[in-house]
Amino acid sequence: MNNNIEKVPEHIPTKEEVLAVILRHAENPVFVRELSDEQGPYLFEFKVEGKKPGEVTEFTYTRKGTFPNQNAAAETVINVVYYEDEMPVGGNSVANYNSATRMGGNKIILLS
């Protein structure tokens, strides 16, 4: 049995790849901000205005790891939070990037 398994770096999605997933769930998302470290982007935020005043949907991509701002994430995901009058009223994950694929890269699992 060969235990010499080559570790391939995980694929870090681009802003465009994350946006493509978000576009499956919302129309006209607006890019808000990006944070990066030496490995690449670890946070993207997008917002979508609702049909009623005060309704906002926020999509956040977070890469697995520990970051310069002392925050950490256990997995690479895209989460969504729904706001009404600046108060969160719900949310969930819409995508989970799973690194357990044959080629060592990320496999995206759409959750909704």
Gaussian input, Z-matrix of N, CA and C with variables (Angstrom, degrees):
# hf/3-21g

backbone

0 1
 N
 C     1     B1
 C     2     B2     1     A1
 N     3     B3     2     A2     1     D1
 C     4     B4     3     A3     2     D2
 C     5     B5     4     A4     3     D3
 N     6     B6     5     A5     4     D4
 C     7     B7     6     A6     5     D5
 C     8     B8     7     A7     6     D6
 N     9     B9     8     A8     7     D7
 C    10    B10     9     A9     8     D8
 C    11    B11    10    A10     9     D9
 N    12    B12    11    A11    10    D10
 C    13    B13    12    A12    11    D11
 C    14    B14    13    A13    12    D12
 N    15    B15    14    A14    13    D13
 C    16    B16    15    A15    14    D14
 C    17    B17    16    A16    15    D15
 N    18    B18    17    A17    16    D16
 C    19    B19    18    A18    17    D17
 C    20    B20    19    A19    18    D18
 N    21    B21    20    A20    19    D19
 C    22    B22    21    A21    20    D20
 C    23    B23    22    A22    21    D21
 N    24    B24    23    A23    22    D22
 C    25    B25    24    A24    23    D23
 C    26    B26    25    A25    24    D24
 N    27    B27    26    A26    25    D25
 C    28    B28    27    A27    26    D26
 C    29    B29    28    A28    27    D27
 N    30    B30    29    A29    28    D28
 C    31    B31    30    A30    29    D29
 C    32    B32    31    A31    30    D30
 N    33    B33    32    A32    31    D31
 C    34    B34    33    A33    32    D32
 C    35    B35    34    A34    33    D33
 N    36    B36    35    A35    34    D34
 C    37    B37    36    A36    35    D35
 C    38    B38    37    A37    36    D36
 N    39    B39    38    A38    37    D37
 C    40    B40    39    A39    38    D38
 C    41    B41    40    A40    39    D39
 N    42    B42    41    A41    40    D40
 C    43    B43    42    A42    41    D41
 C    44    B44    43    A43    42    D42
 N    45    B45    44    A44    43    D43
 C    46    B46    45    A45    44    D44
 C    47    B47    46    A46    45    D45
 N    48    B48    47    A47    46    D46
 C    49    B49    48    A48    47    D47
 C    50    B50    49    A49    48    D48
 N    51    B51    50    A50    49    D49
 C    52    B52    51    A51    50    D50
 C    53    B53    52    A52    51    D51
 N    54    B54    53    A53    52    D52
 C    55    B55    54    A54    53    D53
 C    56    B56    55    A55    54    D54
 N    57    B57    56    A56    55    D55
 C    58    B58    57    A57    56    D56
 C    59    B59    58    A58    57    D57
 N    60    B60    59    A59    58    D58
 C    61    B61    60    A60    59    D59
 C    62    B62    61    A61    60    D60
 N    63    B63    62    A62    61    D61
 C    64    B64    63    A63    62    D62
 C    65    B65    64    A64    63    D63
 N    66    B66    65    A65    64    D64
 C    67    B67    66    A66    65    D65
 C    68    B68    67    A67    66    D66
 N    69    B69    68    A68    67    D67
 C    70    B70    69    A69    68    D68
 C    71    B71    70    A70    69    D69
 N    72    B72    71    A71    70    D70
 C    73    B73    72    A72    71    D71
 C    74    B74    73    A73    72    D72
 N    75    B75    74    A74    73    D73
 C    76    B76    75    A75    74    D74
 C    77    B77    76    A76    75    D75
 N    78    B78    77    A77    76    D76
 C    79    B79    78    A78    77    D77
 C    80    B80    79    A79    78    D78
 N    81    B81    80    A80    79    D79
 C    82    B82    81    A81    80    D80
 C    83    B83    82    A82    81    D81
 N    84    B84    83    A83    82    D82
 C    85    B85    84    A84    83    D83
 C    86    B86    85    A85    84    D84
 N    87    B87    86    A86    85    D85
 C    88    B88    87    A87    86    D86
 C    89    B89    88    A88    87    D87
 N    90    B90    89    A89    88    D88
 C    91    B91    90    A90    89    D89
 C    92    B92    91    A91    90    D90
 N    93    B93    92    A92    91    D91
 C    94    B94    93    A93    92    D92
 C    95    B95    94    A94    93    D93
 N    96    B96    95    A95    94    D94
 C    97    B97    96    A96    95    D95
 C    98    B98    97    A97    96    D96
 N    99    B99    98    A98    97    D97
 C   100   B100    99    A99    98    D98
 C   101   B101   100   A100    99    D99
 N   102   B102   101   A101   100   D100
 C   103   B103   102   A102   101   D101
 C   104   B104   103   A103   102   D102
 N   105   B105   104   A104   103   D103
 C   106   B106   105   A105   104   D104
 C   107   B107   106   A106   105   D105
 N   108   B108   107   A107   106   D106
 C   109   B109   108   A108   107   D107
 C   110   B110   109   A109   108   D108
 N   111   B111   110   A110   109   D109
 C   112   B112   111   A111   110   D110
 C   113   B113   112   A112   111   D111
 N   114   B114   113   A113   112   D112
 C   115   B115   114   A114   113   D113
 C   116   B116   115   A115   114   D114
 N   117   B117   116   A116   115   D115
 C   118   B118   117   A117   116   D116
 C   119   B119   118   A118   117   D117
 N   120   B120   119   A119   118   D118
 C   121   B121   120   A120   119   D119
 C   122   B122   121   A121   120   D120
 N   123   B123   122   A122   121   D121
 C   124   B124   123   A123   122   D122
 C   125   B125   124   A124   123   D123
 N   126   B126   125   A125   124   D124
 C   127   B127   126   A126   125   D125
 C   128   B128   127   A127   126   D126
 N   129   B129   128   A128   127   D127
 C   130   B130   129   A129   128   D128
 C   131   B131   130   A130   129   D129
 N   132   B132   131   A131   130   D130
 C   133   B133   132   A132   131   D131
 C   134   B134   133   A133   132   D132
 N   135   B135   134   A134   133   D133
 C   136   B136   135   A135   134   D134
 C   137   B137   136   A136   135   D135
 N   138   B138   137   A137   136   D136
 C   139   B139   138   A138   137   D137
 C   140   B140   139   A139   138   D138
 N   141   B141   140   A140   139   D139
 C   142   B142   141   A141   140   D140
 C   143   B143   142   A142   141   D141
 N   144   B144   143   A143   142   D142
 C   145   B145   144   A144   143   D143
 C   146   B146   145   A145   144   D144
 N   147   B147   146   A146   145   D145
 C   148   B148   147   A147   146   D146
 C   149   B149   148   A148   147   D147
 N   150   B150   149   A149   148   D148
 C   151   B151   150   A150   149   D149
 C   152   B152   151   A151   150   D150
 N   153   B153   152   A152   151   D151
 C   154   B154   153   A153   152   D152
 C   155   B155   154   A154   153   D153
 N   156   B156   155   A155   154   D154
 C   157   B157   156   A156   155   D155
 C   158   B158   157   A157   156   D156
 N   159   B159   158   A158   157   D157
 C   160   B160   159   A159   158   D158
 C   161   B161   160   A160   159   D159
 N   162   B162   161   A161   160   D160
 C   163   B163   162   A162   161   D161
 C   164   B164   163   A163   162   D162
 N   165   B165   164   A164   163   D163
 C   166   B166   165   A165   164   D164
 C   167   B167   166   A166   165   D165
 N   168   B168   167   A167   166   D166
 C   169   B169   168   A168   167   D167
 C   170   B170   169   A169   168   D168
 N   171   B171   170   A170   169   D169
 C   172   B172   171   A171   170   D170
 C   173   B173   172   A172   171   D171
 N   174   B174   173   A173   172   D172
 C   175   B175   174   A174   173   D173
 C   176   B176   175   A175   174   D174
 N   177   B177   176   A176   175   D175
 C   178   B178   177   A177   176   D176
 C   179   B179   178   A178   177   D177
 N   180   B180   179   A179   178   D178
 C   181   B181   180   A180   179   D179
 C   182   B182   181   A181   180   D180
 N   183   B183   182   A182   181   D181
 C   184   B184   183   A183   182   D182
 C   185   B185   184   A184   183   D183
 N   186   B186   185   A185   184   D184
 C   187   B187   186   A186   185   D185
 C   188   B188   187   A187   186   D186
 N   189   B189   188   A188   187   D187
 C   190   B190   189   A189   188   D188
 C   191   B191   190   A190   189   D189
 N   192   B192   191   A191   190   D190
 C   193   B193   192   A192   191   D191
 C   194   B194   193   A193   192   D192
 N   195   B195   194   A194   193   D193
 C   196   B196   195   A195   194   D194
 C   197   B197   196   A196   195   D195
 N   198   B198   197   A197   196   D196
 C   199   B199   198   A198   197   D197
 C   200   B200   199   A199   198   D198
 N   201   B201   200   A200   199   D199
 C   202   B202   201   A201   200   D200
 C   203   B203   202   A202   201   D201
 N   204   B204   203   A203   202   D202
 C   205   B205   204   A204   203   D203
 C   206   B206   205   A205   204   D204
 N   207   B207   206   A206   205   D205
 C   208   B208   207   A207   206   D206
 C   209   B209   208   A208   207   D207
 N   210   B210   209   A209   208   D208
 C   211   B211   210   A210   209   D209
 C   212   B212   211   A211   210   D210
 N   213   B213   212   A212   211   D211
 C   214   B214   213   A213   212   D212
 C   215   B215   214   A214   213   D213
 N   216   B216   215   A215   214   D214
 C   217   B217   216   A216   215   D215
 C   218   B218   217   A217   216   D216
 N   219   B219   218   A218   217   D217
 C   220   B220   219   A219   218   D218
 C   221   B221   220   A220   219   D219
 N   222   B222   221   A221   220   D220
 C   223   B223   222   A222   221   D221
 C   224   B224   223   A223   222   D222
 N   225   B225   224   A224   223   D223
 C   226   B226   225   A225   224   D224
 C   227   B227   226   A226   225   D225
 N   228   B228   227   A227   226   D226
 C   229   B229   228   A228   227   D227
 C   230   B230   229   A229   228   D228
 N   231   B231   230   A230   229   D229
 C   232   B232   231   A231   230   D230
 C   233   B233   232   A232   231   D231
 N   234   B234   233   A233   232   D232
 C   235   B235   234   A234   233   D233
 C   236   B236   235   A235   234   D234
 N   237   B237   236   A236   235   D235
 C   238   B238   237   A237   236   D236
 C   239   B239   238   A238   237   D237
 N   240   B240   239   A239   238   D238
 C   241   B241   240   A240   239   D239
 C   242   B242   241   A241   240   D240
 N   243   B243   242   A242   241   D241
 C   244   B244   243   A243   242   D242
 C   245   B245   244   A244   243   D243
 N   246   B246   245   A245   244   D244
 C   247   B247   246   A246   245   D245
 C   248   B248   247   A247   246   D246
 N   249   B249   248   A248   247   D247
 C   250   B250   249   A249   248   D248
 C   251   B251   250   A250   249   D249
 N   252   B252   251   A251   250   D250
 C   253   B253   252   A252   251   D251
 C   254   B254   253   A253   252   D252
 N   255   B255   254   A254   253   D253
 C   256   B256   255   A255   254   D254
 C   257   B257   256   A256   255   D255
 N   258   B258   257   A257   256   D256
 C   259   B259   258   A258   257   D257
 C   260   B260   259   A259   258   D258
 N   261   B261   260   A260   259   D259
 C   262   B262   261   A261   260   D260
 C   263   B263   262   A262   261   D261
 N   264   B264   263   A263   262   D262
 C   265   B265   264   A264   263   D263
 C   266   B266   265   A265   264   D264
 N   267   B267   266   A266   265   D265
 C   268   B268   267   A267   266   D266
 C   269   B269   268   A268   267   D267
 N   270   B270   269   A269   268   D268
 C   271   B271   270   A270   269   D269
 C   272   B272   271   A271   270   D270
 N   273   B273   272   A272   271   D271
 C   274   B274   273   A273   272   D272
 C   275   B275   274   A274   273   D273
 N   276   B276   275   A275   274   D274
 C   277   B277   276   A276   275   D275
 C   278   B278   277   A277   276   D276
 N   279   B279   278   A278   277   D277
 C   280   B280   279   A279   278   D278
 C   281   B281   280   A280   279   D279
 N   282   B282   281   A281   280   D280
 C   283   B283   282   A282   281   D281
 C   284   B284   283   A283   282   D282
 N   285   B285   284   A284   283   D283
 C   286   B286   285   A285   284   D284
 C   287   B287   286   A286   285   D285
 N   288   B288   287   A287   286   D286
 C   289   B289   288   A288   287   D287
 C   290   B290   289   A289   288   D288
 N   291   B291   290   A290   289   D289
 C   292   B292   291   A291   290   D290
 C   293   B293   292   A292   291   D291
 N   294   B294   293   A293   292   D292
 C   295   B295   294   A294   293   D293
 C   296   B296   295   A295   294   D294
 N   297   B297   296   A296   295   D295
 C   298   B298   297   A297   296   D296
 C   299   B299   298   A298   297   D297
 N   300   B300   299   A299   298   D298
 C   301   B301   300   A300   299   D299
 C   302   B302   301   A301   300   D300
 N   303   B303   302   A302   301   D301
 C   304   B304   303   A303   302   D302
 C   305   B305   304   A304   303   D303
 N   306   B306   305   A305   304   D304
 C   307   B307   306   A306   305   D305
 C   308   B308   307   A307   306   D306
 N   309   B309   308   A308   307   D307
 C   310   B310   309   A309   308   D308
 C   311   B311   310   A310   309   D309
 N   312   B312   311   A311   310   D310
 C   313   B313   312   A312   311   D311
 C   314   B314   313   A313   312   D312
 N   315   B315   314   A314   313   D313
 C   316   B316   315   A315   314   D314
 C   317   B317   316   A316   315   D315
 N   318   B318   317   A317   316   D316
 C   319   B319   318   A318   317   D317
 C   320   B320   319   A319   318   D318
 N   321   B321   320   A320   319   D319
 C   322   B322   321   A321   320   D320
 C   323   B323   322   A322   321   D321
 N   324   B324   323   A323   322   D322
 C   325   B325   324   A324   323   D323
 C   326   B326   325   A325   324   D324
 N   327   B327   326   A326   325   D325
 C   328   B328   327   A327   326   D326
 C   329   B329   328   A328   327   D327
 N   330   B330   329   A329   328   D328
 C   331   B331   330   A330   329   D329
 C   332   B332   331   A331   330   D330
 N   333   B333   332   A332   331   D331
 C   334   B334   333   A333   332   D332
 C   335   B335   334   A334   333   D333

   B1=1.4458
   B2=1.5252
   B3=1.2947
   B4=1.4541
   B5=1.5240
   B6=1.3251
   B7=1.4633
   B8=1.5197
   B9=1.3273
   B10=1.4593
   B11=1.5267
   B12=1.3152
   B13=1.4578
   B14=1.5143
   B15=1.3193
   B16=1.4537
   B17=1.5182
   B18=1.3284
   B19=1.4557
   B20=1.5221
   B21=1.3058
   B22=1.4562
   B23=1.5260
   B24=1.3166
   B25=1.4652
   B26=1.5245
   B27=1.3286
   B28=1.4595
   B29=1.5188
   B30=1.3072
   B31=1.4628
   B32=1.5226
   B33=1.3076
   B34=1.4594
   B35=1.5240
   B36=1.3280
   B37=1.4681
   B38=1.5213
   B39=1.3215
   B40=1.4593
   B41=1.5234
   B42=1.3111
   B43=1.4577
   B44=1.5301
   B45=1.3285
   B46=1.4632
   B47=1.5303
   B48=1.3346
   B49=1.4701
   B50=1.5255
   B51=1.3246
   B52=1.4594
   B53=1.5257
   B54=1.3192
   B55=1.4664
   B56=1.5266
   B57=1.3230
   B58=1.4709
   B59=1.5233
   B60=1.3203
   B61=1.4719
   B62=1.5304
   B63=1.3229
   B64=1.4666
   B65=1.5236
   B66=1.3261
   B67=1.4664
   B68=1.5294
   B69=1.3176
   B70=1.4684
   B71=1.5223
   B72=1.3376
   B73=1.4607
   B74=1.5223
   B75=1.3162
   B76=1.4614
   B77=1.5243
   B78=1.3129
   B79=1.4640
   B80=1.5249
   B81=1.3028
   B82=1.4632
   B83=1.5274
   B84=1.3393
   B85=1.4663
   B86=1.5300
   B87=1.3198
   B88=1.4589
   B89=1.5258
   B90=1.3283
   B91=1.4563
   B92=1.5243
   B93=1.3474
   B94=1.4650
   B95=1.5234
   B96=1.3463
   B97=1.4753
   B98=1.5171
   B99=1.3375
   B100=1.4631
   B101=1.5174
   B102=1.3362
   B103=1.4610
   B104=1.5232
   B105=1.3374
   B106=1.4641
   B107=1.5198
   B108=1.3294
   B109=1.4543
   B110=1.5260
   B111=1.3419
   B112=1.4659
   B113=1.5286
   B114=1.3376
   B115=1.4650
   B116=1.5210
   B117=1.3064
   B118=1.4579
   B119=1.5139
   B120=1.3304
   B121=1.4609
   B122=1.5292
   B123=1.3367
   B124=1.4614
   B125=1.5237
   B126=1.3313
   B127=1.4571
   B128=1.5161
   B129=1.3228
   B130=1.4630
   B131=1.5163
   B132=1.3239
   B133=1.4531
   B134=1.5238
   B135=1.3268
   B136=1.4590
   B137=1.5228
   B138=1.3337
   B139=1.4660
   B140=1.5152
   B141=1.3371
   B142=1.4556
   B143=1.5215
   B144=1.3367
   B145=1.4615
   B146=1.5163
   B147=1.3357
   B148=1.4502
   B149=1.5174
   B150=1.3025
   B151=1.4619
   B152=1.5185
   B153=1.3368
   B154=1.4617
   B155=1.5298
   B156=1.3334
   B157=1.4712
   B158=1.5278
   B159=1.3138
   B160=1.4550
   B161=1.5150
   B162=1.3306
   B163=1.4669
   B164=1.5225
   B165=1.3194
   B166=1.4619
   B167=1.5215
   B168=1.3188
   B169=1.4558
   B170=1.5210
   B171=1.3244
   B172=1.4688
   B173=1.5227
   B174=1.3280
   B175=1.4597
   B176=1.5227
   B177=1.3286
   B178=1.4622
   B179=1.5215
   B180=1.3291
   B181=1.4733
   B182=1.5208
   B183=1.3433
   B184=1.4570
   B185=1.5172
   B186=1.3344
   B187=1.4642
   B188=1.5237
   B189=1.3103
   B190=1.4609
   B191=1.5245
   B192=1.3468
   B193=1.4540
   B194=1.5151
   B195=1.3374
   B196=1.4548
   B197=1.5147
   B198=1.3257
   B199=1.4612
   B200=1.5317
   B201=1.3435
   B202=1.4615
   B203=1.5300
   B204=1.3323
   B205=1.4658
   B206=1.5292
   B207=1.3431
   B208=1.4651
   B209=1.5253
   B210=1.3252
   B211=1.4583
   B212=1.5195
   B213=1.3269
   B214=1.4593
   B215=1.5184
   B216=1.3299
   B217=1.4642
   B218=1.5209
   B219=1.3236
   B220=1.4633
   B221=1.5186
   B222=1.3346
   B223=1.4554
   B224=1.5178
   B225=1.3227
   B226=1.4506
   B227=1.5255
   B228=1.3379
   B229=1.4614
   B230=1.5228
   B231=1.3293
   B232=1.4588
   B233=1.5207
   B234=1.3346
   B235=1.4570
   B236=1.5222
   B237=1.3174
   B238=1.4577
   B239=1.5239
   B240=1.3381
   B241=1.4570
   B242=1.5234
   B243=1.3307
   B244=1.4552
   B245=1.5253
   B246=1.3463
   B247=1.4572
   B248=1.5214
   B249=1.3191
   B250=1.4545
   B251=1.5155
   B252=1.3149
   B253=1.4656
   B254=1.5267
   B255=1.3299
   B256=1.4691
   B257=1.5273
   B258=1.3224
   B259=1.4663
   B260=1.5224
   B261=1.3510
   B262=1.4628
   B263=1.5277
   B264=1.3327
   B265=1.4689
   B266=1.5227
   B267=1.3062
   B268=1.4554
   B269=1.5130
   B270=1.3191
   B271=1.4510
   B272=1.5117
   B273=1.3103
   B274=1.4582
   B275=1.5230
   B276=1.3187
   B277=1.4648
   B278=1.5216
   B279=1.3266
   B280=1.4590
   B281=1.5207
   B282=1.3362
   B283=1.4630
   B284=1.5217
   B285=1.3309
   B286=1.4517
   B287=1.5242
   B288=1.3205
   B289=1.4548
   B290=1.5239
   B291=1.3210
   B292=1.4603
   B293=1.5204
   B294=1.3347
   B295=1.4656
   B296=1.5228
   B297=1.3205
   B298=1.4677
   B299=1.5292
   B300=1.3100
   B301=1.4610
   B302=1.5186
   B303=1.3084
   B304=1.4724
   B305=1.5195
   B306=1.3169
   B307=1.4602
   B308=1.5348
   B309=1.3253
   B310=1.4474
   B311=1.5108
   B312=1.3064
   B313=1.4568
   B314=1.5109
   B315=1.3108
   B316=1.4566
   B317=1.5166
   B318=1.3028
   B319=1.4511
   B320=1.5085
   B321=1.3091
   B322=1.4512
   B323=1.5245
   B324=1.3049
   B325=1.4524
   B326=1.5142
   B327=1.3310
   B328=1.4640
   B329=1.5134
   B330=1.3131
   B331=1.4514
   B332=1.5215
   B333=1.3029
   B334=1.4582
   B335=1.5060
   A1=108.90
   A2=116.56
   A3=122.19
   A4=109.55
   A5=117.18
   A6=121.52
   A7=112.55
   A8=117.63
   A9=121.52
   A10=109.49
   A11=116.17
   A12=121.26
   A13=108.06
   A14=115.84
   A15=120.83
   A16=109.18
   A17=116.17
   A18=120.65
   A19=108.28
   A20=114.80
   A21=121.57
   A22=107.50
   A23=118.77
   A24=119.51
   A25=110.74
   A26=115.02
   A27=119.21
   A28=109.63
   A29=114.41
   A30=120.73
   A31=108.86
   A32=117.15
   A33=121.85
   A34=106.97
   A35=117.35
   A36=119.47
   A37=111.88
   A38=115.14
   A39=121.21
   A40=109.23
   A41=115.65
   A42=120.68
   A43=110.00
   A44=116.83
   A45=121.59
   A46=111.52
   A47=117.04
   A48=120.73
   A49=111.18
   A50=116.59
   A51=120.70
   A52=109.55
   A53=116.59
   A54=121.17
   A55=111.15
   A56=117.56
   A57=120.65
   A58=111.05
   A59=117.95
   A60=121.31
   A61=109.65
   A62=116.74
   A63=120.44
   A64=110.75
   A65=117.21
   A66=120.78
   A67=112.40
   A68=117.83
   A69=120.90
   A70=111.00
   A71=116.60
   A72=121.99
   A73=113.93
   A74=118.37
   A75=120.44
   A76=110.73
   A77=114.99
   A78=121.14
   A79=109.65
   A80=115.78
   A81=123.74
   A82=115.35
   A83=118.23
   A84=117.83
   A85=110.40
   A86=115.43
   A87=121.94
   A88=107.98
   A89=116.34
   A90=121.76
   A91=108.92
   A92=116.40
   A93=121.52
   A94=111.34
   A95=116.76
   A96=118.13
   A97=111.28
   A98=113.58
   A99=123.09
   A100=108.52
   A101=116.25
   A102=121.51
   A103=107.81
   A104=116.65
   A105=121.94
   A106=110.51
   A107=114.22
   A108=121.64
   A109=107.34
   A110=117.50
   A111=120.29
   A112=113.15
   A113=118.45
   A114=121.44
   A115=112.64
   A116=116.98
   A117=120.76
   A118=111.25
   A119=116.80
   A120=119.94
   A121=111.95
   A122=115.41
   A123=119.21
   A124=112.08
   A125=117.77
   A126=120.74
   A127=109.75
   A128=115.81
   A129=122.87
   A130=106.38
   A131=116.77
   A132=120.95
   A133=108.94
   A134=114.58
   A135=122.89
   A136=107.74
   A137=116.84
   A138=121.13
   A139=109.66
   A140=114.11
   A141=121.79
   A142=106.94
   A143=116.76
   A144=121.21
   A145=108.98
   A146=116.66
   A147=121.76
   A148=112.22
   A149=115.85
   A150=121.42
   A151=111.75
   A152=116.71
   A153=121.35
   A154=108.91
   A155=117.31
   A156=119.28
   A157=110.56
   A158=116.47
   A159=121.57
   A160=114.56
   A161=117.85
   A162=120.95
   A163=109.79
   A164=116.29
   A165=122.27
   A166=107.91
   A167=115.60
   A168=121.93
   A169=107.30
   A170=116.50
   A171=121.45
   A172=109.24
   A173=116.00
   A174=122.88
   A175=107.76
   A176=116.27
   A177=121.03
   A178=109.73
   A179=114.77
   A180=121.43
   A181=106.71
   A182=116.88
   A183=121.83
   A184=109.19
   A185=115.98
   A186=121.72
   A187=109.96
   A188=117.29
   A189=123.03
   A190=109.41
   A191=116.40
   A192=119.88
   A193=113.10
   A194=115.47
   A195=123.45
   A196=106.77
   A197=116.84
   A198=120.87
   A199=112.50
   A200=116.89
   A201=121.01
   A202=114.24
   A203=117.73
   A204=120.17
   A205=112.05
   A206=117.15
   A207=125.46
   A208=113.75
   A209=118.58
   A210=121.53
   A211=108.81
   A212=115.88
   A213=120.90
   A214=108.98
   A215=115.61
   A216=122.03
   A217=108.41
   A218=116.45
   A219=121.88
   A220=112.55
   A221=117.39
   A222=120.77
   A223=109.67
   A224=115.50
   A225=121.58
   A226=107.78
   A227=115.81
   A228=120.73
   A229=111.82
   A230=114.31
   A231=121.66
   A232=105.65
   A233=115.11
   A234=121.21
   A235=109.65
   A236=115.72
   A237=121.57
   A238=108.47
   A239=115.91
   A240=122.45
   A241=107.16
   A242=115.67
   A243=122.34
   A244=108.84
   A245=116.28
   A246=121.85
   A247=110.24
   A248=115.18
   A249=122.97
   A250=106.56
   A251=116.62
   A252=122.17
   A253=111.62
   A254=115.70
   A255=125.33
   A256=114.18
   A257=118.06
   A258=122.08
   A259=108.69
   A260=117.79
   A261=119.03
   A262=110.18
   A263=115.70
   A264=120.85
   A265=111.98
   A266=117.83
   A267=120.96
   A268=110.57
   A269=114.94
   A270=120.03
   A271=111.29
   A272=115.02
   A273=121.33
   A274=108.85
   A275=115.97
   A276=121.26
   A277=108.10
   A278=116.46
   A279=120.30
   A280=111.87
   A281=117.47
   A282=120.67
   A283=109.37
   A284=115.10
   A285=122.26
   A286=106.91
   A287=116.19
   A288=121.11
   A289=108.28
   A290=117.29
   A291=123.63
   A292=109.20
   A293=117.18
   A294=120.96
   A295=112.84
   A296=119.22
   A297=122.09
   A298=111.46
   A299=117.16
   A300=120.62
   A301=109.28
   A302=116.21
   A303=121.18
   A304=113.14
   A305=117.45
   A306=120.37
   A307=112.45
   A308=118.34
   A309=120.39
   A310=114.00
   A311=117.72
   A312=120.63
   A313=110.18
   A314=116.72
   A315=120.31
   A316=110.83
   A317=115.40
   A318=122.96
   A319=105.63
   A320=117.43
   A321=119.63
   A322=109.56
   A323=115.17
   A324=121.74
   A325=106.82
   A326=117.50
   A327=120.13
   A328=107.36
   A329=115.98
   A330=121.15
   A331=114.11
   A332=117.75
   A333=117.93
   A334=110.33
   D1=133.65
   D2=-177.72
   D3=-95.49
   D4=116.24
   D5=179.51
   D6=-98.02
   D7=8.62
   D8=179.37
   D9=-87.61
   D10=79.60
   D11=-179.28
   D12=-91.44
   D13=125.68
   D14=178.95
   D15=-75.11
   D16=128.84
   D17=176.52
   D18=-94.21
   D19=120.46
   D20=178.98
   D21=-100.53
   D22=134.82
   D23=179.64
   D24=-58.38
   D25=143.14
   D26=177.70
   D27=-66.15
   D28=145.79
   D29=176.18
   D30=-74.95
   D31=127.11
   D32=175.89
   D33=-97.46
   D34=114.66
   D35=-177.56
   D36=-60.80
   D37=146.08
   D38=175.29
   D39=-81.76
   D40=168.25
   D41=176.35
   D42=-58.11
   D43=-38.38
   D44=-179.56
   D45=-66.77
   D46=-38.57
   D47=178.05
   D48=-67.06
   D49=-40.45
   D50=177.16
   D51=-65.94
   D52=-43.60
   D53=179.18
   D54=-59.73
   D55=-38.55
   D56=179.10
   D57=-60.86
   D58=-37.88
   D59=176.95
   D60=-68.52
   D61=-44.37
   D62=-178.81
   D63=-62.43
   D64=-37.46
   D65=-179.32
   D66=-64.10
   D67=-16.99
   D68=174.24
   D69=-73.39
   D70=-17.49
   D71=-174.44
   D72=-115.60
   D73=-15.18
   D74=-174.39
   D75=-155.02
   D76=153.95
   D77=175.90
   D78=-101.86
   D79=143.85
   D80=174.10
   D81=56.45
   D82=48.42
   D83=175.44
   D84=-67.75
   D85=144.69
   D86=179.98
   D87=-110.33
   D88=128.05
   D89=178.54
   D90=-68.44
   D91=132.54
   D92=-178.06
   D93=-107.52
   D94=-53.31
   D95=-179.28
   D96=-162.57
   D97=164.30
   D98=177.92
   D99=-138.47
   D100=137.49
   D101=172.77
   D102=-122.74
   D103=139.99
   D104=-177.11
   D105=-135.09
   D106=159.21
   D107=170.80
   D108=-132.10
   D109=-163.80
   D110=-177.00
   D111=-65.38
   D112=-18.77
   D113=178.94
   D114=-91.15
   D115=-10.42
   D116=-178.88
   D117=122.22
   D118=-165.99
   D119=-177.24
   D120=-65.67
   D121=137.68
   D122=175.18
   D123=-121.26
   D124=-5.74
   D125=177.58
   D126=-149.80
   D127=130.57
   D128=168.51
   D129=-128.11
   D130=138.98
   D131=174.25
   D132=-124.34
   D133=136.64
   D134=175.47
   D135=-131.46
   D136=147.24
   D137=176.75
   D138=-127.94
   D139=150.53
   D140=176.83
   D141=-131.93
   D142=125.43
   D143=176.60
   D144=-74.39
   D145=139.45
   D146=179.29
   D147=-81.72
   D148=177.58
   D149=179.92
   D150=-75.57
   D151=-28.40
   D152=178.93
   D153=-101.41
   D154=150.16
   D155=175.25
   D156=-57.99
   D157=136.06
   D158=178.36
   D159=90.43
   D160=-9.24
   D161=176.93
   D162=-87.56
   D163=126.68
   D164=178.04
   D165=-140.38
   D166=139.08
   D167=173.37
   D168=-114.01
   D169=129.36
   D170=-178.96
   D171=-116.77
   D172=126.16
   D173=175.32
   D174=-106.41
   D175=132.32
   D176=179.64
   D177=-130.32
   D178=121.60
   D179=172.01
   D180=-93.98
   D181=130.67
   D182=175.84
   D183=-132.03
   D184=128.51
   D185=177.80
   D186=-85.36
   D187=145.17
   D188=176.09
   D189=-60.98
   D190=135.68
   D191=175.95
   D192=143.90
   D193=-176.17
   D194=174.32
   D195=-113.52
   D196=137.14
   D197=-167.83
   D198=-119.98
   D199=163.94
   D200=-176.55
   D201=-56.14
   D202=-27.71
   D203=-179.90
   D204=-83.82
   D205=12.62
   D206=178.25
   D207=72.54
   D208=5.03
   D209=172.80
   D210=-82.09
   D211=160.45
   D212=178.72
   D213=-144.19
   D214=153.77
   D215=176.87
   D216=-133.68
   D217=135.82
   D218=-177.66
   D219=-82.15
   D220=-19.64
   D221=179.63
   D222=-150.56
   D223=163.37
   D224=178.38
   D225=-93.33
   D226=117.52
   D227=-173.46
   D228=-144.11
   D229=163.98
   D230=165.47
   D231=-117.29
   D232=118.99
   D233=178.82
   D234=-109.05
   D235=156.06
   D236=175.55
   D237=-127.75
   D238=139.41
   D239=175.34
   D240=-128.72
   D241=135.11
   D242=179.41
   D243=-103.68
   D244=132.28
   D245=-179.13
   D246=-119.94
   D247=144.34
   D248=168.32
   D249=-129.34
   D250=122.33
   D251=-178.23
   D252=50.85
   D253=46.98
   D254=176.40
   D255=67.65
   D256=9.58
   D257=177.94
   D258=-109.81
   D259=130.99
   D260=176.98
   D261=-67.78
   D262=134.14
   D263=-179.51
   D264=-122.16
   D265=1.97
   D266=178.04
   D267=167.31
   D268=174.28
   D269=178.46
   D270=168.30
   D271=168.78
   D272=179.14
   D273=-170.39
   D274=176.27
   D275=173.77
   D276=-89.68
   D277=138.20
   D278=176.93
   D279=-107.16
   D280=-16.29
   D281=178.55
   D282=-156.04
   D283=143.58
   D284=176.93
   D285=-129.96
   D286=122.63
   D287=179.51
   D288=-88.29
   D289=110.96
   D290=-175.46
   D291=-99.88
   D292=122.78
   D293=-177.43
   D294=-87.03
   D295=4.33
   D296=-176.46
   D297=-89.13
   D298=49.98
   D299=177.28
   D300=-102.37
   D301=166.24
   D302=-177.66
   D303=-60.41
   D304=-36.34
   D305=-174.04
   D306=-91.12
   D307=-1.83
   D308=178.46
   D309=86.58
   D310=-7.87
   D311=177.71
   D312=-86.04
   D313=-179.60
   D314=179.87
   D315=-82.97
   D316=143.03
   D317=171.14
   D318=-114.96
   D319=124.11
   D320=-178.39
   D321=-85.85
   D322=133.70
   D323=176.16
   D324=-113.75
   D325=109.44
   D326=178.58
   D327=-77.90
   D328=130.28
   D329=-172.81
   D330=-98.13
   D331=-5.31
   D332=176.95
   D333=-146.31

